[in-house]
Amino acid sequence: MKNIYFKRYRRQELISLIFDFLAIIAYITIFLMFFRMIKLPLGEGGNVDLGALAYPQVYQWTFGEIKSETVNTVLTLMALFLVVAIPMFVIGVKKLKNGLIYDVDLPMTWAKFFQALISLLLVNPISFVIKLISTFTLLRVVKDYGFIGFIKNIPSRIKQLFEKKPKEEKEPEEEDEDTIRLKKNISRQNFRKLSRMFFTYMFLVLIALFIMIPFYWMVIASLMTYYESSVNPNPSLFLLFSDTQWINYKTVLQELNFGLYIKNTVIVALVSTAGTIITTILAAYAFAKIQFKGRETLFSILIMTMMVPGEIFIITNFITVSGNGFGWIAMGTGNNHYFLAMTIPFMTSISYIFFLRQSFKQVPDSLYRAARVDGCSDFKYLTRVMIPIASPIIFTITILNILGAWNAFIWPRLITSTGGTEGQQYWLISVALRDASFNVPGGDRIMYNLQIAASALVTVPLIIIFLVFRKYIMNGIGRSGTKG
C-alpha cells in the first residue's frame, strides 16, 4: 500500500515541477518585458543624461502609463522570485530523480509542506495546491492516514499540548560509584560535543557572512542612485523595492555597450574552450596510450614549461599575431582579426593535458591492446571508451577554461589597444570594466553606481556557474590525480 502512495507522490511531484518550471519561464518573461520598458533619460543633443537616471519617470506600455517606481518594484520581485524558485526547482528535480521510499520520513513531509508555502509566496497557486496534496500523500506513507485523518487528529494533539501529565513517582534507585562516574563522564562528553558543534557552526556562519557581505553590498550598491552609492555618508544596507534603480543596468548594457562586450566575451570563451578541449583530448591520449619514441621526454619538457610564467610569452605571441607574423593585428589596415588573435594562441593548456592524461592512465593498457587486436582504430577507441570514462575531467576542464576566458585581461587588452576605436568594439568585459569611462559627460564625476553595476555583470555569472557546477569541478579535479 505504501508503494502505491509513494508512486502517486512521485507523479504529483512531477506535475508540480512542471508548473514550477512554467512559473520560472513566466518570471523571466515578466522581468525582460519590464526591463525593456525602461527608457534612458535624454539630454541636450539626444545624448543620455547620466545625471538624471534617478529622476522618477513615466513609461508607456500596452495597458497605459506606468511609473518607474512600479517598474522597479516588479523587477525586484521577479529577481527575488527567480533567486528562490530556480534553486528550489533544481533541488526538486534531484530529489525526484534519486528519491526512494526508504528516504520518506516525517521531516520530509514537513519540508514538502514548507515548500508548498513557498510556492504560495511565489504566486504559484497551482504548484501550491499540488504540493499540499503531495504532502498528505507522503503523510499516508509515513503515518497511514491522509488529510481526513490529519484533521481528526488535530483536537487530540491540541489536547495533548495543554494536558498536564501526572508525575510518576519513582522510587529512588541506589547507584554505585562506578555508575555515577560513568554518567558524569557521559554528560561531560555530551557537553564537549555540543560545545564543539556550537562553536564550529558559529565560526562557519561568521566566515560565510564575512564572504557574502561584500557580494551583497555589490548588488545593493548597483541598484542605488549616485548620491546613495558615493555621496551619502550613511548608506542603507536595505532598499525598498520601489527605490531600486534597475535603470543602472540598462545604462551599462545599452549606453556603455556592455551588452556588446558580453557577447564578445561569450564568443571568445566558447571558441577558445572548444579548441582547448580538442587539443587537450588528443594530446592527453597520445601521451597516455600511444607508444612513440621520446614520449616521456617530450612530456617532461612540456611539464617543465608550467614553471615558466605566462607573461613571458606575451611579447612573442604578439609578434606572431601582428603584422610581422600572421598579420591578424596590423595597425592602420582596418582589416584586423581580433577574435582570431584572442583565441588561437590559447587553444591549449599544459596543465589540462596533465590532468586528462592522469585520467587516461587509469584505464588498463590491456583494454587498449585488446581493442587494437579486434581492429579498433585509435580514434574509435578514444571516442567510444576513453572520452566517456574521462567525461567528468573533460567537463571540469570546460568549466575552468570558460571561467579563465571570462576573467582574461592582459592579453585581450593588449590586442584591442592597438586598434583604437576599432579595437574598442572587440573589448571583453574585463577590459571594458577597467577602461570604459563611467564619468558624467563633460565632468569628472564618476558614477560609482554604474561602475558597481558593471562589476556585478562580470562577477554574478561566475558565482552562478561555480555554485551550479561546484560538485563536478571538485570531483573532476580530485579524480585527475587519483590512481585506480
N, C-alpha and C positions, 0 to 999 in steps of 0.2 A: 504493500500500500504506500509506503514511504517513497518507493521508487517512482510510483505514478505521480505523486505530488511533486517530486523533485524534477521530473521531466516537464511537468506543467510549469513549474517555476522557471526553468530554462527557456521555454517558449515565451513566457511573459517577459523575461529579461531581454530576450532578443527583440521583441516588439518595442520595449521601452528604449533600447539602444538605437533603434531605427528613428524613433521620434526625437531622441537626444541629438542624433546626427542632423536631422532636418532642422532642429532648433539652432544648432551651430551655424548651419548654412544661412538661416534667417538672420541671425545676429550679424554675421559677416556682411550680408546684403544690406541690412539697415545701416550698418556702420559706414560702408562705402558710399551709400546713397547720401547720407547726411554729410559725410566728409567732402564729397564732390560739390555739395551745396555751398560750402564756404567760399566766399569771394574775397580776394585781397583788395584792401583799400587803395585807390589810385590817387596820386598827387598831380603836381604840375607836369605837363608833358606826357601824361599817360603812364608814368613810372609808378611803381608800387611805393606807397608811403609807409616805410617801416615804423615810423613814429606813431602811426595811427592804428596799429594792429589791435590794441586793446580796447579801442572805442567800440561801444555797442553798435550793432548793425542789424538791419532787417533784410532777410533773404526772401526771394521769390521761389515758390515751388508749386507743385501741381494743385495742392489744396488751398493755396493762398499765401499770405505772408507768414513768416516765422522769424522770431527773434533769435539773435546769436546766442543768448543765454539758454534758450530751449535746445538749440542745436548742440551746444557744449554738454548739456545735461544728458541728452540722448547718446551722444558719442561716448561719454564716460560710462554710462550704464552698460552699453554694448561691450565696451572694452572689459569691464569687470565681469560681465556675464561670460565672455569668452575665456577669461582667466580661470573661472571656476568650472565652466562647462566642459572645456576641452580635456583637462586632466581627469575629471570625473568620467568622461566618456572613454578615455584610454584605459583607465583602471577597470571600468565595467567590461570592456572587451577582453582584457586579460583574465578577469575572473570567470567570464562566461566560457573562455577557451580552456582554462585549466581547472575549473571548479569541479569538485567531486562531492558526492553525497556525504562522504565522511567529514568534509570540512564544514558542514552545516551545524551551527550551534545557536544558542540564544543571543550571544553578542552579534553574530552575523545578521540575525533578524532585526535587532535594534539598529544596526548600521544601515540596513536596507530602508528602515523607517525614516531615519535621518536623511538618507538620500532622496526619499520622496519629498520631504520638507524642503530640501534644497532645490529640487525641481520646481516646487511651487513658488519659491522665491525667485527663480529664474524665469518666471512667467511661462512655464511649460506645463499647463494643466493636464494634458493628455498623459505625459510621462509621469506626472504626479499620481494620477489615478492608477495607472498600470503598476507603478512601483508599490503603491499602497496595497493593491491586490496581491502582488508577489510577496509582500511582507507577511500577509496572513497565510499564503501558501507555504512559505517557509515555516510559519508557526505550526502548521499541521505536521510538517516533517519533524519538528523538534518536540512539540507538546501534544500532538494528536488531536488538536482542536483548532478551529479557524476563527472567523470573525464572530460568529454567534457565541461560541464557547468563550472567546475573549471578553465579550460584553457581559455574559453571565458571571464570569469570574471577577468582574470589577468590584461589585459590592463586598464580596468576601475578602478581597485583597485590601480594600479600604478599611474594612472592619479589623483585619489583622494589624494594620498600621496603628490604629488607635486603641486596640485592645491590650490591656496590661496582662502580661502573663504572670501567673503566680510563681513566686520564687520557690524553687525546690530546696528543701533543707537537706543538706548533705552532711553526713557525719564526717567529722574531721579525720583524715587519714594520716596515720603516722608514717613519716618518711625518714629513711635512714640518711646518714651524712652523704653517702655516695650519690643518692638520688637528688638531694638538694644541690650538691656540687654540679651534677650533670645539667640540671635545669638552669642554674646560673650561667654555666658555660654556653648552653644553647641560646639563652637570652642575650648574652654578650655577643655571640657570633651574629645573631639576627640584627642587633643594633649596629654592629660594624658594617654588615652587608647593606642595610638600609641607608646608613650614613654615607657609605661609599657610592651607592647608586645616586643618592640625592646630590652630592657634590659633583659627581660626574656629569649628570644631566644639567645641573646649573652651569657648569663650565661650558658644556656644549651649547646651551642656549645663549650664553653670553658671547661665545665665539660666532654663532650664527647671526646674532644681532649685529655684532661688530662687522661682519662681512656684508650683511644685507642692507644696513642703513645707508651706505654710500649709493647703492643702486636705487634704493627707494627715493633718496634725495635727488638723484639724477632725473628720475621720472617725474617727480613732483615739480622740480625746478624747470623742466622742459615745458610744463603746462602753465607756468606763471607769466605775468607781464614783465616788461623790462624793469619797472620800479620794484616789484616784489623780488625779483631774482638778483638785483645788483645794488639798488639804492636803499631799499628798506632795511634798517638795522636789525629789525626783529622779524624775520620772515617766518611764516607759519609752516608747521610740518604737515598741515592738512589743508585741503582746498574744498570748498563747496563745489558740487557738480556744475553749477551754473557759472562758476568763476574759472573753470579750466579753460585754457587758451589753446584749443586744437588748431587754431589758425597758425600757430608757430610751426607745426609740422607741415601744413600746407605751404607756408612760405619757404621752408627749407627745401621741400621737394620740387616746388614749381619755380619760385623766383631764384633760388640759389642753385638750381639744376641738380640737386642730389638724386632725383629720380633717374637722370641720365647716368650719374656716377654709379648708382647701384646696379643699373643694367650692365655697365662696363665691367664692374667687379664680378657679377654673376657669369658673364661670358668668359672672362679670364680664368675664373675659378673652375668652371666646368671643363674648358678646353685643356688647361694645364693638368687638371686632375685626370682626365681621360688619357692624356699622353703619359702621365706618370704611372698610371695603373698598367698600361700596356708594356712599357719598358721595364717596369718592376717585375711583372709576372714572367716575362721572357728571360730577363737576366737572372732572376732567382732560380728559375727552373734549370737554366743552363749550368749555374754554379752548384746546384744541388744534385742533379741526376745525370747530366751528360758528361761523359769522360772525354777530356781532351788534354793535350799536353800543356802544362803550365797553368792549369786551372786554379790550384790553391795559391800559387804565387801571384797570379793576376788578382785574385780575390783579396789577398793580403794587402796588395798595393792599393786597391780601392778602399779597403777598410782604413788604411793609414791616411787617406785623403780626408777622412772625417775629422781628423785633428787639425786641419787647416781651416781657419775662419773663412766663411763665405764671402766676406767683404773684400778679400784679396783678389777674388775672381772678377770683381765688378769692372775694373778697367779693361781687362782682356775681353770680357763678354761684350762690353760696349763697343770696343774696336771691331769685334766680329760682326755685330749687327748694324754698325754705322756705314757711312759711305766707303770706308776703306775695306769693308768686308762684304757682307751680303747686300748692303745698301737698303736695308729696311728702314733705317732712320738716316735720311740725307737732308741736312738743313738747307732750306731755301728752295727745294724742289717742289714741295707741295704734294709729293707722291710718296707719303710715308705709310708704313705698315706697322702701326703701333701695337696692335694685338699680337702680331707675329713676334715682335721683339719682346713682349712681356710674357709670352707663353712658351715658345720653343726652347729658350735656354734653360728652362726649369721643368722640363718634362722628364726628369729622372731624379732619383734620390738614393744615395748610397745607404742611408740608414734604413729606408723602407725595403731595399733589396736585402739587407742583412736580416731584418725581421721576417720577411717572407721566406727567405732561404732556410731559416731555422725551422719554420713550419713545414716546408717541403722535406727537410731532412728527417722528420719524424716518420714519414711513410717508408716502410721497409723497401730496400732495394730489390728484394726477391719478387715483389709485386711488379716492379718495373721490368725486370728481366723476363718474367712470365708473360707480360703483355707484349713485349718485343718478340718473343718466340711465337706468339699467336698472330703476329703480323700487324700489331697495332703500331701506328706511327707515333712519333714524339708529340706532335700537335694534338692528335686524338687523345693520347694518354693525358696530356696536360689539361685539355678542356673537360674531359669526362671523369677524371679521377682526382687530379691534383687541385684544380680550382675549387670544386665542391668541398674538398676536405679543408682547404685553407680559406674558405669564404669568410669566416669571422675576422681573420687578419686582413684580408682584402677590404672588407667593409670598414675596418678601423683605419686603414691607410687612406681610404677615400675621404672619410670624415676629417681626419687630421690634415690632409692636404687642402681640403676646401677651407678649413679654418686658417691655415697658413696663407693661402692666397687671399683670403678676406682681409687679413691683417698686414699684408705686404705693403711696405712703404718706400724703402730706399731705392730699389730697382725701378718700380713704376714712376717714382718722382723724377729719377734721372732720365728716363726715356721720354716722358712727356714734357719735361722742362726745356728740351731742345727745340720744340716746335712752336713756341709762343702760343698764340691764340688757338691754332690748330691742335696743338698738343693738349691744351686745356680741355678740349672736348672729349679726350680719352682718359681723363683723370679717373683713378679709383677712389673709393670713398675715404680711405685712409689719407690719401694725398689731398683730397678736397677738404677734409676736416682740418688739415694743417695749413693749406694755402688759400682757401676761399676767404673772401672778405665778409665778415659779419658786422661791418661798420655801417652806420646810417650814411647814405649818400651825402657827400658834402660836409661830413663831420667826422670827428674822431671817437664818437661814442660807440662802444662795442655792444652789440645786442647779445648779452650773455644767455638769455633765454633761448635764442635761436641757436647759439653755439652748443648749448647743452642738448637741445632737441636733435641736432645733427649727431652729437655723440651718442645719444640714445639709439638713433637709427643704425649706428655702427655696432653698438655693444649688445643690444637686446637680441638680435638674431643669433649671435654667438652663444649667448646664455641659453636660449631656447634649444639650439642644436645640441649643446652639451647636456642639458637636462634630459632631453629625449633619448639621446644615444649614449649616455654615460656608461650604461651597463655593457654595451657592445665594445666601447672604446677600452674600458678596463679589462674586459675578458680577452680582447684581441691582443693587447699589449702583454697581458700575463701569459697567454699561450705561446707568444712568439719566442719566449726563452725557456719553455718547458720541454723537457726531453721525455718522450714516451707517453 
